[in-house]
Amino acid sequence: MLAMEKQVTAAAHGHVLTNVGVWSPDSKWVVYDTRSDAAGAVFDGDCIEKVNVETGEVRVLYRSKNGAHCGVATYSLVEAKVVFILGPENPTADWQYGADRRQGVIVDETRGGVVMNLDARDLVEPFTPGALRGGTHVHVFSGDGRWVSFTYNDHVLSRFEKQRPGNDVDLRNVGVSVAGLPVRVKRDHPRNHDGEYFSVLVTKTTAEPRAGSDEIKRAFEDAWVGTNGYEKPDGARQRRAIAFQGEVVGADGRGISEVFIVDIPEDVTAAGDGALEGSATRRPCPPRGTVQRRLTYTADGRYPGISGPRHWLRSSPDGSRIAYLMKDDEGVVQLWTVGPVGGQAMQVTRNVWDVGSAFTWRADGRLIAHVMDNSVFMTEVATGRSTRLTGRSSDAESPRPEACVFSPDGRKIAYVRRVKRGTGVYNQVFVVFLQ
């Protein structure tokens, strides 16, 4: 028996969900942005909104101004705060929206909608510890709501086209921002700004990874491990850790993505092997105590590497398993998991259809929601049994692959379909209500 499906938005404009964190902590509201492109690839939205999934009421949380655009919104799990990407206000020919020219912004509904900068930016030497020199993307709150993860591109290094002994180049990395440590920067560049969180990079990349090594060229599609970290083999708890996709080079010279993890210290203000803020020729370095490790080794498989639709790794709430997508020996994209300390990867699904979307875990860690065969499914992790929740749609009306998100109470799943309205076709938010 199929679950009850409900369309909860209807306005004649785009509605784009992030791949995680779209639900308010009370599971009553879904937050989205208004980008016009079906996949959200065109960053032209000017509004962050939320919809009440029971009543259909829509509220505007933020409207951009001065030519800026905004998008990719996520909620905190513990309080009514929303974080999202903001592009440049008053864009100029030399400062348009781009990977290294965007920032994180928070709307705090608990304080009447107060708006604050997440990350500070400082583009002129001497750089400021805790400030960044580029752009942040896909911001996600930690389980306790005090930290925010993001992916990052460096503007200062973007002028270098090739890695040389005297300079680094811009490579995608993962970072974190920590509440309670505001950062103030000097005003010697028109695009500098303060931030209310202390921000650092936590991953290490290299432009030319050695073939067959654990060196990575990119760190991306990240996820917090557990709502309170994970348990180590000695029984100690690692409270802060992020799993991510790392692009390695196999012994055959081909690039593939593998699962990596970085353990993060509670104090991110102490420098490690290099300056937190970087230099004019070197990228910012992770804080003292970060440990980056590779968890999967798939190069010898028939279909090596993480694959399938674009997706972010996702950890079980207890931090014991990290889920990702990869083809099985028949070439079908399946759900897999691996533990945060490594070991044998486990194949979860054994379906005849590809898993067709990003995915999320239910809060009890038993189920994962995803799209498959043009329907919304949920899969029981322990058994791999998948249950179809919505009827099979046509390709044009299928649930979109970008998001399939469980609510905190585990009773609802949010996703997007394309719906015709008048002469246009728009993304609309849908919700499955579970028994």
VOPAGU-2260 file (C-alpha; in pm, 1 decimal, decimal comma):
REM VOPAGU-2260
SITE   aa  ch    i         X         Y         Z
SITE  MET   A    0       0,0       0,0       0,0
SITE  LEU   A    1     136,6     337,9    -102,1
SITE  ALA   A    2     179,5     626,5     141,0
SITE  MET   A    3     -15,0     953,3     125,9
SITE  GLU   A    4     154,6    1207,0    -101,7
SITE  LYS   A    5      79,5    1579,6     -87,6
SITE  GLN   A    6     191,8    1876,7    -294,8
SITE  VAL   A    7     267,7    2154,2     -44,7
SITE  THR   A    8     376,8    2442,3    -273,1
SITE  ALA   A    9     203,6    2576,1    -582,0
SITE  ALA   A   10     346,5    2919,6    -671,5
SITE  ALA   A   11     454,7    2976,1   -1031,1
SITE  HIS   A   12     826,7    2988,9    -959,0
SITE  GLY   A   13    1104,9    2746,2    -876,6
SITE  HIS   A   14    1131,3    2557,6    -548,3
SITE  VAL   A   15    1466,9    2389,0    -481,1
SITE  LEU   A   16    1543,1    2169,8    -180,2
SITE  THR   A   17    1888,6    2107,5     -37,8
SITE  ASN   A   18    1986,1    1741,1      -3,4
SITE  VAL   A   19    1961,9    1744,2     379,6
SITE  GLY   A   20    1835,9    1961,8     665,0
SITE  VAL   A   21    1530,8    2109,2     494,4
SITE  TRP   A   22    1294,4    2045,0     788,6
SITE  SER   A   23    1239,5    2272,4    1087,8
SITE  PRO   A   24    1322,4    2104,5    1420,8
SITE  ASP   A   25     949,4    2054,8    1492,4
SITE  SER   A   26     897,0    1882,6    1152,4
SITE  LYS   A   27     624,1    2130,9    1054,4
SITE  TRP   A   28     803,8    2347,7     797,2
SITE  VAL   A   29    1020,3    2283,8     492,2
SITE  VAL   A   30    1271,4    2547,4     380,8
SITE  TYR   A   31    1363,7    2597,4      14,3
SITE  ASP   A   32    1498,1    2855,7    -228,3
SITE  THR   A   33    1347,8    2992,7    -548,9
SITE  ARG   A   34    1607,5    2917,1    -815,6
SITE  SER   A   35    1441,9    2874,7   -1155,1
SITE  ASP   A   36    1647,9    2584,0   -1288,6
SITE  ALA   A   37    1511,8    2235,1   -1214,5
SITE  ALA   A   38    1843,7    2112,8   -1072,3
SITE  GLY   A   39    1932,0    2444,0    -909,7
SITE  ALA   A   40    2238,9    2476,3   -1131,5
SITE  VAL   A   41    2149,7    2835,8   -1225,3
SITE  PHE   A   42    2203,6    3048,5    -915,7
SITE  ASP   A   43    1932,0    3307,4    -977,2
SITE  GLY   A   44    1703,6    3277,1    -672,3
SITE  ASP   A   45    1627,4    3588,0    -468,3
SITE  CYS   A   46    1430,2    3438,6    -181,5
SITE  ILE   A   47    1452,3    3186,7     101,0
SITE  GLU   A   48    1103,8    3065,9     199,1
SITE  LYS   A   49     945,5    2802,3     416,9
SITE  VAL   A   50     612,8    2622,4     381,1
SITE  ASN   A   51     397,2    2465,6     649,6
SITE  VAL   A   52     337,0    2112,4     524,6
SITE  GLU   A   53      -1,2    2085,1     699,5
SITE  THR   A   54    -157,4    2423,1     617,2
SITE  GLY   A   55      34,1    2529,7     304,5
SITE  GLU   A   56     121,4    2866,1     461,1
SITE  VAL   A   57     432,0    3019,0     303,1
SITE  ARG   A   58     661,1    3260,8     485,9
SITE  VAL   A   59     955,2    3455,4     347,5
SITE  LEU   A   60    1264,8    3417,3     564,9
SITE  TYR   A   61    1504,6    3623,5     355,3
SITE  ARG   A   62    1495,4    3827,3      35,7
SITE  SER   A   63    1822,1    3923,0    -129,4
SITE  LYS   A   64    1892,9    4277,7    -240,5
SITE  ASN   A   65    2132,2    4486,8    -448,2
SITE  GLY   A   66    2157,2    4230,7    -725,8
SITE  ALA   A   67    2256,1    3939,4    -501,6
SITE  HIS   A   68    2109,3    3589,7    -522,7
SITE  CYS   A   69    2060,9    3328,4    -251,6
SITE  GLY   A   70    1995,3    2956,5    -219,7
SITE  VAL   A   71    2078,9    2612,7     -73,5
SITE  ALA   A   72    1907,3    2658,0     262,9
SITE  THR   A   73    1926,2    2420,2     560,5
SITE  TYR   A   74    1784,2    2421,6     914,2
SITE  SER   A   75    1955,9    2352,6    1243,3
SITE  LEU   A   76    1836,1    2031,9    1408,2
SITE  VAL   A   77    1793,1    2196,5    1747,6
SITE  GLU   A   78    1665,9    2552,3    1694,8
SITE  ALA   A   79    1494,1    2765,6    1433,9
SITE  LYS   A   80    1801,4    2887,8    1247,9
SITE  VAL   A   81    1848,3    2863,2     872,4
SITE  VAL   A   82    2182,3    2891,9     691,2
SITE  PHE   A   83    2220,8    2946,3     315,9
SITE  ILE   A   84    2447,6    3074,9      38,2
SITE  LEU   A   85    2447,5    3444,3     -47,7
SITE  GLY   A   86    2612,2    3570,0    -365,5
SITE  PRO   A   87    2769,0    3914,9    -406,2
SITE  GLU   A   88    2563,5    4227,4    -352,3
SITE  ASN   A   89    2626,0    4499,4    -610,5
SITE  PRO   A   90    2807,5    4256,6    -841,5
SITE  THR   A   91    3068,7    4404,6   -1072,7
SITE  ALA   A   92    3243,3    4279,9   -1385,9
SITE  ASP   A   93    3528,7    4144,7   -1173,0
SITE  TRP   A   94    3315,7    4017,3    -883,4
SITE  GLN   A   95    3024,9    3806,3   -1001,6
SITE  TYR   A   96    2873,4    3501,5    -833,2
SITE  GLY   A   97    3113,7    3206,8    -842,6
SITE  ALA   A   98    3253,9    2921,7    -636,9
SITE  ASP   A   99    3514,4    3147,6    -474,3
SITE  ARG   A  100    3285,1    3450,7    -442,7
SITE  ARG   A  101    2997,9    3349,4    -213,8
SITE  GLN   A  102    2937,6    3328,1     160,2
SITE  GLY   A  103    2720,6    3173,2     428,3
SITE  VAL   A  104    2441,8    3371,8     594,8
SITE  ILE   A  105    2219,8    3273,7     888,7
SITE  VAL   A  106    1862,4    3382,4     958,9
SITE  ASP   A  107    1784,6    3337,0    1328,3
SITE  GLU   A  108    1410,1    3293,5    1370,5
SITE  THR   A  109    1453,2    3265,3    1747,0
SITE  ARG   A  110    1559,3    3632,8    1744,2
SITE  GLY   A  111    1289,5    3763,8    1516,1
SITE  GLY   A  112    1466,2    3690,1    1188,6
SITE  VAL   A  113    1800,8    3852,7    1268,1
SITE  VAL   A  114    2041,4    3807,9     974,9
SITE  MET   A  115    2414,5    3750,9    1030,8
SITE  ASN   A  116    2721,2    3659,1     829,5
SITE  LEU   A  117    2840,8    3306,5     900,9
SITE  ASP   A  118    3197,1    3325,0     766,5
SITE  ALA   A  119    3424,8    3629,7     756,8
SITE  ARG   A  120    3626,6    3715,0     445,9
SITE  ASP   A  121    3971,6    3877,8     427,2
SITE  LEU   A  122    4130,0    3909,7      83,2
SITE  VAL   A  123    4441,9    4116,3     161,8
SITE  GLU   A  124    4757,9    4014,9     349,2
SITE  PRO   A  125    4813,5    3986,1     635,3
SITE  PHE   A  126    4513,0    3752,7     640,0
SITE  THR   A  127    4304,9    3703,7     953,8
SITE  PRO   A  128    4287,2    3369,8    1139,6
SITE  GLY   A  129    3926,0    3252,2    1143,9
SITE  ALA   A  130    3843,5    3439,8     822,6
SITE  LEU   A  131    3838,4    3282,5     477,0
SITE  ARG   A  132    3967,3    3413,8     144,6
SITE  GLY   A  133    3705,1    3262,8     -83,5
SITE  GLY   A  134    3357,2    3117,3    -111,3
SITE  THR   A  135    3157,4    2865,4      94,3
SITE  HIS   A  136    2880,9    2631,0     -21,3
SITE  VAL   A  137    2622,6    2380,0     112,7
SITE  HIS   A  138    2628,0    2479,0     478,7
SITE  VAL   A  139    2503,3    2213,6     725,0
SITE  PHE   A  140    2465,9    2246,6    1102,3
SITE  SER   A  141    2622,7    1988,1    1331,1
SITE  GLY   A  142    2394,7    1778,1    1550,2
SITE  ASP   A  143    2424,9    2019,6    1842,8
SITE  GLY   A  144    2372,0    2321,9    1619,4
SITE  ARG   A  145    2694,8    2496,4    1721,9
SITE  TRP   A  146    2912,7    2416,7    1420,2
SITE  VAL   A  147    2848,0    2445,0    1046,1
SITE  SER   A  148    3024,8    2245,8     773,9
SITE  PHE   A  149    3078,8    2371,7     419,9
SITE  THR   A  150    3275,5    2318,0     100,3
SITE  TYR   A  151    3517,6    2589,6      -3,3
SITE  ASN   A  152    3700,8    2743,8    -297,8
SITE  ASP   A  153    3984,0    2992,5    -254,1
SITE  HIS   A  154    3974,9    3326,4    -435,3
SITE  VAL   A  155    4330,6    3429,3    -350,2
SITE  LEU   A  156    4472,6    3115,5    -513,2
SITE  SER   A  157    4235,5    3120,5    -810,1
SITE  ARG   A  158    4476,7    3347,1    -999,1
SITE  PHE   A  159    4730,6    3063,1   -1022,0
SITE  GLU   A  160    4660,9    2830,8   -1312,7
SITE  LYS   A  161    4912,4    2561,4   -1220,6
SITE  GLN   A  162    5065,5    2417,9    -905,6
SITE  ARG   A  163    5432,8    2519,9    -878,0
SITE  PRO   A  164    5694,3    2503,4    -601,8
SITE  GLY   A  165    5617,7    2864,6    -514,1
SITE  ASN   A  166    5238,3    2848,8    -505,7
SITE  ASP   A  167    4928,8    2639,2    -445,2
SITE  VAL   A  168    4623,6    2644,2    -672,1
SITE  ASP   A  169    4257,0    2658,9    -580,9
SITE  LEU   A  170    4120,8    2313,0    -497,5
SITE  ARG   A  171    3785,3    2230,3    -340,1
SITE  ASN   A  172    3813,2    2159,3      32,5
SITE  VAL   A  173    3586,5    2109,8     334,3
SITE  GLY   A  174    3575,5    2343,7     631,4
SITE  VAL   A  175    3386,9    2422,4     950,1
SITE  SER   A  176    3258,1    2737,3    1118,1
SITE  VAL   A  177    3229,7    2748,0    1499,1
SITE  ALA   A  178    2977,7    2962,0    1687,7
SITE  GLY   A  179    3075,4    3193,2    1970,0
SITE  LEU   A  180    3400,5    3308,8    1812,0
SITE  PRO   A  181    3319,0    3618,5    1601,0
SITE  VAL   A  182    3584,7    3732,8    1354,6
SITE  ARG   A  183    3648,6    4096,9    1268,6
SITE  VAL   A  184    3856,7    4191,2     964,0
SITE  LYS   A  185    4016,5    4506,9     833,4
SITE  ARG   A  186    3844,7    4706,2     559,8
SITE  ASP   A  187    4125,3    4723,6     304,7
SITE  HIS   A  188    3924,7    4542,1      35,7
SITE  PRO   A  189    3567,9    4626,3     -71,2
SITE  ARG   A  190    3466,5    4257,4     -51,1
SITE  ASN   A  191    3600,0    4196,7     299,2
SITE  HIS   A  192    3339,1    4138,9     569,6
SITE  ASP   A  193    3309,7    4023,6     930,5
SITE  GLY   A  194    3163,9    3690,7    1038,0
SITE  GLU   A  195    2997,6    3568,2    1355,0
SITE  TYR   A  196    3165,4    3223,8    1339,1
SITE  PHE   A  197    3533,6    3124,4    1335,5
SITE  SER   A  198    3601,6    2938,3    1008,6
SITE  VAL   A  199    3883,5    2700,8     911,4
SITE  LEU   A  200    3953,3    2436,4     650,2
SITE  VAL   A  201    3987,2    2081,6     783,4
SITE  THR   A  202    4091,3    1878,4     476,4
SITE  LYS   A  203    4420,5    1843,6     290,6
SITE  THR   A  204    4439,1    1833,2     -90,0
SITE  THR   A  205    4712,2    1830,8    -350,6
SITE  ALA   A  206    4692,6    1931,0    -715,3
SITE  GLU   A  207    4884,9    1625,1    -835,3
SITE  PRO   A  208    4804,3    1319,7    -618,9
SITE  ARG   A  209    5047,1    1031,6    -649,6
SITE  ALA   A  210    4893,5     737,2    -832,9
SITE  GLY   A  211    4783,2     466,1    -592,4
SITE  SER   A  212    4823,4     688,0    -284,9
SITE  ASP   A  213    4569,6     830,9     -36,6
SITE  GLU   A  214    4640,2    1185,4    -155,4
SITE  ILE   A  215    4333,6    1365,4    -289,7
SITE  LYS   A  216    4277,7    1640,2    -542,5
SITE  ARG   A  217    3935,8    1742,3    -413,2
SITE  ALA   A  218    3738,9    1705,7     -90,5
SITE  PHE   A  219    3365,7    1742,7    -149,2
SITE  GLU   A  220    3008,3    1618,3     -85,2
SITE  ASP   A  221    3062,2    1605,3     290,3
SITE  ALA   A  222    2853,5    1502,0     592,3
SITE  TRP   A  223    2877,3    1527,0     969,3
SITE  VAL   A  224    2944,1    1185,5    1123,3
SITE  GLY   A  225    2667,5    1116,4    1375,0
SITE  THR   A  226    2466,5    1372,7    1567,3
SITE  ASN   A  227    2734,8    1340,5    1836,5
SITE  GLY   A  228    3029,0    1194,6    1646,8
SITE  TYR   A  229    3125,5     827,9    1659,5
SITE  GLU   A  230    3271,8     571,8    1898,5
SITE  LYS   A  231    3636,2     475,4    1848,6
SITE  PRO   A  232    3760,0     116,5    1890,7
SITE  ASP   A  233    3891,2     202,8    2239,8
SITE  GLY   A  234    3546,5     323,0    2348,1
SITE  ALA   A  235    3635,4     692,9    2341,3
SITE  ARG   A  236    3404,6     925,4    2153,0
SITE  GLN   A  237    3521,3    1140,8    1864,7
SITE  ARG   A  238    3267,8    1422,1    1890,8
SITE  ARG   A  239    3352,1    1608,5    1571,4
SITE  ALA   A  240    3414,9    1430,5    1242,6
SITE  ILE   A  241    3319,1    1483,2     880,0
SITE  ALA   A  242    3297,8    1218,6     608,4
SITE  PHE   A  243    3352,6    1333,1     252,1
SITE  GLN   A  244    3428,5    1219,5     -98,7
SITE  GLY   A  245    3796,6    1243,1    -185,0
SITE  GLU   A  246    3919,9    1228,5    -543,4
SITE  VAL   A  247    4220,4     995,7    -564,8
SITE  VAL   A  248    4424,6     873,3    -859,0
SITE  GLY   A  249    4434,9     496,3    -901,0
SITE  ALA   A  250    4743,3     299,0    -994,4
SITE  ASP   A  251    4614,4     303,1   -1353,3
SITE  GLY   A  252    4610,8     683,3   -1352,5
SITE  ARG   A  253    4231,9     717,8   -1347,6
SITE  GLY   A  254    4062,9     949,3   -1101,6
SITE  ILE   A  255    3793,3     801,8    -875,5
SITE  SER   A  256    3610,7     916,4    -563,0
SITE  GLU   A  257    3648,5     727,6    -235,4
SITE  VAL   A  258    3508,5     771,9     115,7
SITE  PHE   A  259    3730,9     970,0     352,4
SITE  ILE   A  260    3688,0    1099,8     706,6
SITE  VAL   A  261    3852,9    1377,8     903,6
SITE  ASP   A  262    3852,8    1385,0    1284,4
SITE  ILE   A  263    3835,2    1742,4    1411,5
SITE  PRO   A  264    3953,0    1874,2    1750,0
SITE  GLU   A  265    3723,2    2075,9    1975,0
SITE  ASP   A  266    3965,7    2369,3    1955,2
SITE  VAL   A  267    4011,6    2475,8    1593,8
SITE  THR   A  268    4192,6    2800,5    1672,5
SITE  ALA   A  269    4541,0    2645,1    1709,9
SITE  ALA   A  270    4750,7    2621,2    1392,9
SITE  GLY   A  271    4882,9    2283,7    1279,1
SITE  ASP   A  272    5139,5    2230,7    1003,3
SITE  GLY   A  273    5077,5    2575,4     857,5
SITE  ALA   A  274    4884,9    2898,1     905,7
SITE  LEU   A  275    4508,6    2863,8     950,9
SITE  GLU   A  276    4465,9    3171,8     731,7
SITE  GLY   A  277    4712,1    3067,7     462,1
SITE  SER   A  278    4924,5    3313,7     268,1
SITE  ALA   A  279    4920,6    3485,5     -68,9
SITE  THR   A  280    5063,5    3168,1    -226,1
SITE  ARG   A  281    4957,3    2888,4      12,7
SITE  ARG   A  282    4611,8    2761,5     100,9
SITE  PRO   A  283    4477,4    2775,5     456,0
SITE  CYS   A  284    4590,1    2475,9     664,6
SITE  PRO   A  285    4381,6    2258,8     898,8
SITE  PRO   A  286    4405,5    2321,9    1274,3
SITE  ARG   A  287    4627,1    2120,7    1503,5
SITE  GLY   A  288    4480,5    1778,7    1580,6
SITE  THR   A  289    4290,1    1711,7    1259,3
SITE  VAL   A  290    4340,6    1359,7    1124,6
SITE  GLN   A  291    4235,6    1271,7     769,6
SITE  ARG   A  292    4188,0     904,1     675,9
SITE  ARG   A  293    4070,4     700,6     378,8
SITE  LEU   A  294    3789,8     452,5     447,5
SITE  THR   A  295    3723,1     276,3     115,2
SITE  TYR   A  296    3950,3     111,8    -143,2
SITE  THR   A  297    3747,9      22,4    -449,9
SITE  ALA   A  298    3999,2      59,8    -733,7
SITE  ASP   A  299    4014,0    -315,4    -797,0
SITE  GLY   A  300    3638,1    -356,9    -834,3
SITE  ARG   A  301    3455,7    -399,3   -1162,9
SITE  TYR   A  302    3309,2     -49,6   -1121,9
SITE  PRO   A  303    3550,7     137,1    -896,5
SITE  GLY   A  304    3468,6     449,3    -700,8
SITE  ILE   A  305    3160,0     625,9    -573,5
SITE  SER   A  306    2906,7     664,2    -854,1
SITE  GLY   A  307    2543,3     728,9    -938,6
SITE  PRO   A  308    2358,4    1059,7    -916,8
SITE  ARG   A  309    2532,9    1347,7    -746,1
SITE  HIS   A  310    2500,1    1286,4    -375,1
SITE  TRP   A  311    2649,2    1378,3     -41,8
SITE  LEU   A  312    2771,0    1111,6     196,0
SITE  ARG   A  313    2533,2    1062,7     488,5
SITE  SER   A  314    2607,1     918,6     832,2
SITE  SER   A  315    2373,1     719,2    1050,3
SITE  PRO   A  316    2261,3     927,1    1350,7
SITE  ASP   A  317    2472,5     718,2    1589,8
SITE  GLY   A  318    2778,7     764,9    1368,6
SITE  SER   A  319    2837,4     391,3    1321,3
SITE  ARG   A  320    2787,0     378,0     941,7
SITE  ILE   A  321    2853,5     617,4     652,5
SITE  ALA   A  322    2634,1     567,3     345,6
SITE  TYR   A  323    2725,6     628,6     -16,4
SITE  LEU   A  324    2629,9     509,7    -365,8
SITE  MET   A  325    2832,1     273,7    -583,0
SITE  LYS   A  326    2763,4      27,6    -862,4
SITE  ASP   A  327    2749,7    -342,1    -786,6
SITE  ASP   A  328    2911,3    -601,4   -1014,8
SITE  GLU   A  329    2606,4    -586,7   -1243,1
SITE  GLY   A  330    2648,9    -212,5   -1292,6
SITE  VAL   A  331    2345,5    -116,6   -1081,4
SITE  VAL   A  332    2383,2     180,2    -844,1
SITE  GLN   A  333    2322,2      54,1    -490,0
SITE  LEU   A  334    2340,4     189,1    -136,6
SITE  TRP   A  335    2655,3      91,7      55,6
SITE  THR   A  336    2790,0     173,6     400,6
SITE  VAL   A  337    3129,0     173,8     570,0
SITE  GLY   A  338    3225,1     232,4     933,1
SITE  PRO   A  339    3402,9     550,5    1049,7
SITE  VAL   A  340    3714,4     350,6    1140,1
SITE  GLY   A  341    3719,0     166,1     807,4
SITE  GLY   A  342    3688,9    -206,6     759,3
SITE  GLN   A  343    3464,2    -401,2     525,7
SITE  ALA   A  344    3213,4    -200,8     324,1
SITE  MET   A  345    2859,1    -340,4     329,1
SITE  GLN   A  346    2620,3    -347,1      34,4
SITE  VAL   A  347    2275,5    -243,9     162,7
SITE  THR   A  348    2045,6    -266,7    -140,8
SITE  ARG   A  349    2035,1    -537,3    -407,1
SITE  ASN   A  350    1767,1    -395,8    -631,7
SITE  VAL   A  351    1732,6    -419,5   -1008,6
SITE  TRP   A  352    1692,0     -40,5   -1036,2
SITE  ASP   A  353    1956,9     223,9    -972,9
SITE  VAL   A  354    1922,4     435,4    -661,9
SITE  GLY   A  355    1827,9     759,1    -834,2
SITE  SER   A  356    1882,4    1043,5    -588,7
SITE  ALA   A  357    2058,2    1188,3    -290,3
SITE  PHE   A  358    1932,8    1024,2      28,4
SITE  THR   A  359    1886,9    1071,5     404,3
SITE  TRP   A  360    1863,4     853,5     715,8
SITE  ARG   A  361    1565,6     844,8     947,6
SITE  ALA   A  362    1645,8     972,1    1297,4
SITE  ASP   A  363    1633,8     620,4    1445,8
SITE  GLY   A  364    1896,6     496,2    1199,5
SITE  ARG   A  365    1677,7     215,0    1065,6
SITE  LEU   A  366    1567,7     355,9     729,4
SITE  ILE   A  367    1705,3     554,9     436,8
SITE  ALA   A  368    1482,1     758,6     202,4
SITE  HIS   A  369    1570,4     784,3    -165,9
SITE  VAL   A  370    1428,4     791,8    -518,0
SITE  MET   A  371    1430,8     477,7    -734,4
SITE  ASP   A  372    1237,8     367,9   -1043,9
SITE  ASN   A  373    1065,5     710,5   -1063,6
SITE  SER   A  374     922,2     668,9    -711,7
SITE  VAL   A  375    1008,2     758,3    -354,2
SITE  PHE   A  376    1133,3     455,7    -160,9
SITE  MET   A  377    1257,7     385,5     186,4
SITE  THR   A  378    1508,5     109,8     250,9
SITE  GLU   A  379    1554,2     -80,2     575,6
SITE  VAL   A  380    1928,7     -72,2     637,3
SITE  ALA   A  381    1951,8    -396,3     836,5
SITE  THR   A  382    1782,7    -608,0     569,0
SITE  GLY   A  383    1818,9    -404,7     249,6
SITE  ARG   A  384    1444,4    -435,9     189,2
SITE  SER   A  385    1313,2    -140,2     -13,2
SITE  THR   A  386     950,5     -24,0       4,8
SITE  ARG   A  387     787,7     184,1    -268,0
SITE  LEU   A  388     603,2     481,2    -114,2
SITE  THR   A  389     470,1     662,7    -422,8
SITE  GLY   A  390     339,1     536,0    -752,3
SITE  ARG   A  391     575,2     512,1   -1044,6
SITE  SER   A  392     574,9     842,5   -1235,8
SITE  SER   A  393     666,8     933,3   -1589,6
SITE  ASP   A  394    1020,2    1056,9   -1641,2
SITE  ALA   A  395     895,4    1415,3   -1666,1
SITE  GLU   A  396     703,9    1395,5   -1337,6
SITE  SER   A  397     943,3    1175,0   -1140,2
SITE  PRO   A  398    1072,9    1291,9    -801,8
SITE  ARG   A  399    1385,2    1497,4    -865,7
SITE  PRO   A  400    1725,9    1342,4    -783,6
SITE  GLU   A  401    1860,6    1634,1    -578,4
SITE  ALA   A  402    1681,2    1569,3    -248,7
SITE  CYS   A  403    1478,8    1309,8     -58,0
SITE  VAL   A  404    1476,7    1420,8     304,6
SITE  PHE   A  405    1333,1    1256,2     615,9
SITE  SER   A  406    1176,1    1487,6     874,7
SITE  PRO   A  407    1322,2    1490,2    1228,5
SITE  ASP   A  408    1016,4    1305,1    1362,0
SITE  GLY   A  409    1062,3    1032,2    1099,1
SITE  ARG   A  410     702,5    1058,9     977,3
SITE  LYS   A  411     749,8    1257,7     657,3
SITE  ILE   A  412     976,9    1276,0     353,7
SITE  ALA   A  413    1021,7    1592,9     144,8
SITE  TYR   A  414    1120,0    1595,5    -222,2
SITE  VAL   A  415    1051,6    1786,4    -545,3
SITE  ARG   A  416     856,2    1715,0    -862,0
SITE  ARG   A  417     815,6    1918,2   -1182,8
SITE  VAL   A  418     456,0    2040,4   -1216,8
SITE  LYS   A  419     287,1    2225,9   -1500,5
SITE  ARG   A  420     113,7    2549,4   -1408,8
SITE  GLY   A  421     -31,1    2767,9   -1679,6
SITE  THR   A  422     225,0    2792,6   -1958,3
SITE  GLY   A  423     518,3    2703,5   -1734,1
SITE  VAL   A  424     661,3    2400,8   -1555,9
SITE  TYR   A  425     804,3    2452,9   -1209,8
SITE  ASN   A  426     966,1    2261,3    -927,1
SITE  GLN   A  427     713,1    2207,0    -646,7
SITE  VAL   A  428     771,3    2064,0    -301,4
SITE  PHE   A  429     593,5    1737,3    -217,3
SITE  VAL   A  430     573,6    1542,7     105,4
SITE  VAL   A  431     502,7    1176,6     173,8
SITE  PHE   A  432     323,0    1120,6     504,4
SITE  LEU   A  433     409,7     786,4     664,6
SITE  GLN   A  434     180,7     588,2     896,4
